[in-house]
Amino acid sequence: MVLLEASIQLVPDATLLVHLLMVVVMVFILNHTLLKPINRILAEREKQIAGRLQEAQSLAAETEQKLKQYNDALHAARVEGYKLLEKERADALKDKDEKVKLYREQTSREVATQIDSIKRQEQSVKQELESQAASISSLISAQVLRRRT
């Protein structure tokens, strides 16, 4: 065994150049047949990913813009609705005030009419009471005067 180990010598010879040449040829072949197509496919995928990412960012920006427009339109519609509601409320209050004013005027007229009617009735009753008082007093006077005689 000792002899076998001593007999192996590493001396560069022409086979080393052949092996190096074969490695270079294999690298060249692998580069053209395997690595370049893989690199091309990877580059295309990278380009597609970049394009889709840009498209997604564009869509996100567009969505954000449309959402802002929607929110602005919604806000404007709410403001308009509140203005309309306030106008309707003001009109209703004005209408109510007018109706209350008319009702008060009508009630005042009716009260005035009732007061006039009561005054007339009072005058009529007063006159009737005065005439009854006069007749009763003359009757009382006549009875008192008849007793004295």
SELOVO-422144 format. One line per 10 residues: for each residue x, y, z of C-alpha. Coordinates in Angstrom, 1 decimal. Layout:
BEGIN
X,Y,Z ~ ...
***
This chain:
BEGIN
0.0,0.0,0.0 ~ 2.8,2.3,0.7 ~ 4.1,1.8,-2.8 ~ 0.8,2.7,-4.4 ~ 0.6,6.0,-2.7 ~ 4.1,6.9,-3.6 ~ 3.5,6.1,-7.2 ~ 0.6,8.6,-7.8 ~ 2.1,11.9,-9.0 ~ 0.2,14.9,-10.0
1.9,16.2,-13.0 ~ 0.1,18.5,-15.4 ~ -0.1,17.2,-18.9 ~ -2.2,17.7,-22.1 ~ -5.3,16.2,-20.6 ~ -5.6,19.1,-18.2 ~ -5.9,21.4,-21.2 ~ -8.4,19.1,-22.7 ~ -10.4,19.2,-19.5 ~ -10.2,23.0,-19.3
-11.3,23.3,-22.9 ~ -14.2,20.9,-22.3 ~ -15.3,23.0,-19.2 ~ -15.2,26.2,-21.3 ~ -17.2,24.5,-24.1 ~ -19.7,23.2,-21.6 ~ -20.1,26.7,-20.0 ~ -20.5,28.2,-23.5 ~ -23.2,25.6,-24.4 ~ -24.9,25.8,-21.0
-24.9,29.6,-21.3 ~ -26.5,29.6,-24.7 ~ -28.9,26.7,-24.2 ~ -30.0,27.1,-20.6 ~ -28.9,30.3,-18.9 ~ -29.7,32.8,-21.6 ~ -33.3,31.5,-22.1 ~ -33.8,31.4,-18.3 ~ -32.4,34.9,-17.9 ~ -34.6,36.1,-20.8
-37.7,34.5,-19.2 ~ -36.8,36.1,-15.8 ~ -36.3,39.5,-17.5 ~ -39.7,39.2,-19.2 ~ -41.3,38.2,-15.9 ~ -39.6,41.1,-14.2 ~ -40.9,43.4,-16.9 ~ -44.4,42.0,-16.6 ~ -44.3,42.3,-12.9 ~ -43.1,45.9,-13.2
-45.9,46.6,-15.7 ~ -48.6,45.1,-13.6 ~ -47.3,46.9,-10.5 ~ -47.4,50.2,-12.4 ~ -50.9,49.3,-13.6 ~ -52.0,48.4,-10.1 ~ -50.5,51.7,-8.8 ~ -52.4,53.5,-11.6 ~ -55.6,51.8,-10.7 ~ -55.1,52.6,-7.0
-54.5,56.3,-7.8 ~ -57.6,56.3,-10.1 ~ -59.6,54.6,-7.4 ~ -58.4,57.1,-4.8 ~ -59.3,60.0,-7.1 ~ -62.8,58.5,-7.8 ~ -63.3,57.9,-4.1 ~ -62.4,61.6,-3.4 ~ -64.8,62.7,-6.1 ~ -67.5,60.5,-4.6
-66.9,61.9,-1.1 ~ -66.9,65.5,-2.5 ~ -70.2,64.8,-4.3 ~ -71.6,63.2,-1.3 ~ -70.6,66.1,0.9 ~ -72.1,68.6,-1.6 ~ -75.3,66.6,-1.8 ~ -75.5,66.6,2.0 ~ -74.9,70.3,2.2 ~ -77.5,70.9,-0.5
-79.9,68.6,1.4 ~ -79.3,70.5,4.7 ~ -79.9,73.8,2.9 ~ -83.1,72.5,1.4 ~ -84.2,71.1,4.7 ~ -83.4,74.4,6.4 ~ -85.4,76.3,3.7 ~ -88.3,73.9,4.1 ~ -88.1,74.4,7.9 ~ -88.0,78.2,7.5
-91.0,78.1,5.1 ~ -92.9,75.9,7.5 ~ -92.2,78.2,10.4 ~ -93.2,81.2,8.3 ~ -96.4,79.4,7.3 ~ -97.1,78.4,10.9 ~ -96.5,82.0,12.1 ~ -98.9,83.3,9.4 ~ -101.6,80.7,10.5 ~ -101.1,81.6,14.1
-101.4,85.3,13.3 ~ -104.6,84.7,11.3 ~ -106.0,82.5,14.1 ~ -105.2,85.2,16.6 ~ -106.9,87.8,14.5 ~ -109.9,85.6,13.9 ~ -110.0,84.8,17.7 ~ -109.7,88.5,18.5 ~ -112.6,89.3,16.1 ~ -114.7,86.6,17.6
-113.9,87.8,21.2 ~ -114.7,91.4,20.1 ~ -118.0,90.2,18.6 ~ -118.8,88.2,21.8 ~ -117.9,91.2,24.0 ~ -120.2,93.4,21.9 ~ -122.9,90.8,22.1 ~ -122.5,90.6,25.9 ~ -122.6,94.4,26.2 ~ -125.8,94.5,24.2
-127.2,91.7,26.3 ~ -126.1,93.6,29.4 ~ -127.8,96.8,28.2 ~ -130.9,94.8,27.4 ~ -130.9,93.1,30.8 ~ -130.2,96.4,32.5 ~ -133.1,98.1,30.8 ~ -135.3,95.1,31.6 ~ -134.2,95.1,35.2 ~ -134.8,98.9,35.4
-138.3,98.5,34.0 ~ -139.0,95.6,36.3 ~ -137.6,97.5,39.2 ~ -139.8,100.5,38.3 ~ -142.9,98.3,38.1 ~ -142.0,96.4,41.3 ~ -141.4,99.7,43.1 ~ -144.7,101.1,41.9 ~ -146.4,97.9,42.9 ~ -144.7,98.0,46.3
-145.5,101.7,46.6 ~ -149.1,101.0,45.8 ~ -149.4,98.2,48.3 ~ -147.6,100.3,51.0 ~ -149.9,103.2,50.3 ~ -153.1,101.0,50.4 ~ -152.2,99.7,53.8 ~ -151.7,103.0,55.2 ~ -155.1,104.2,54.4
***
